[in-house]
Amino acid sequence: MRSSLNNARKLMVQNKEGKRVWIKTSEGDVIDAMFIRGNANLSQNLVLCFEGNAGFYEIGVMHAPAQLGYTTLGFNIPGFGESTGLPYAKKTLAAADAVMQYSIEVLGYRPENIVLFGWSIGGFPVAWLASNYRNVKAVVLDATFDDLLPLALFRMPGFFASVVEFAIRNHMNLQVDKLLTRYKGPIRLIRRLQEEILTTSADDQPESIRRSTNRINWLLKSIIRDRHSELIRNLEPQVDRWLDMSPAERLMQTGVSLREESQQRKRLFDACSHYLVDFDANHVTPLDPQYFNIPEGRDTF
């Protein structure tokens, strides 16, 4: 693995003119990071990239925005690659904050020009930063979840539930949905249609069942409840219905209706389409760059 990471890092420097930097955190860890300046017409914004579990910037999520010409900054969390320390939640958040401060103070980007892009468990430090730097330009979350607890409970024996809940809530309380209620800027969710990690159904269940238990579905509903409570009131099952639709079926729902409930449902579906896009891949497939877009804000539907 070390050899592969070294080779990938060399290619980033040679082919993308990447600049390797070292950033010290408040926890005393030293973070290995890579800065790639994008095309001149896109360089006014910085995409700050956050890897998932066992992810490395050398072969990770920053490649999608970098391929599109965006200026990017990726890093390895404590204990991964050549970053020092251990990947505890407190240390990971300290690393995220240190990288954010480096982006502002050294690279000279204002928060309003910084996009936070996280994959998988990397959605947690993204949500934490967004809740503390509430004027960041946008948040993009790929294959992430609302809350770690339901995923942990699903994978542990039922008799162990109280112990699992205590451990999660006191030591690994990764509640992405709660953190995002403090951020009111643009958000884009990317749902993996073949997701196998963030679901709470057995692998032998039908695809529709597995897709319906993808925890990013709950994150979408949380965002809409927080931002557009009048749309989702009494219609939350309609979000599940929309999530189960094919693109063609969703398109058929765009017709005009004079019925008040139908109008509310159409606006709700518009909100779903605004916040979430489907990507037909499993959890670890590299994101197709065409699915990376910086979202725009929208208050009404």
Secondary structure, DSSP 8 states (H G I E B T S, - for coil): -HHHHHHHHHHHHHHH--EEEEEE-TTS-EEEEEEE---GGGTTSEEEEE--TT--GGGSTTHHHHHTT-EEEEE--TTSTT--S---HHHHHHHHHHHHHHHHHTS---GGGEEEEEEGGGHHHHHHHHHHSTT-SEEEEES--SBHHHHHHHTS-GGGHHHHHHHHHHH---BHHHHHTT--S-EEEEEETT--SS--S-TTS-HHHHHHT-THHHHHHHHHHHH-HHHHTTTHHHHHHHHHS-HHHHHGGGS---SHHHHHHHHHHHHHHHHEEEE-S-SSS---GGG----------
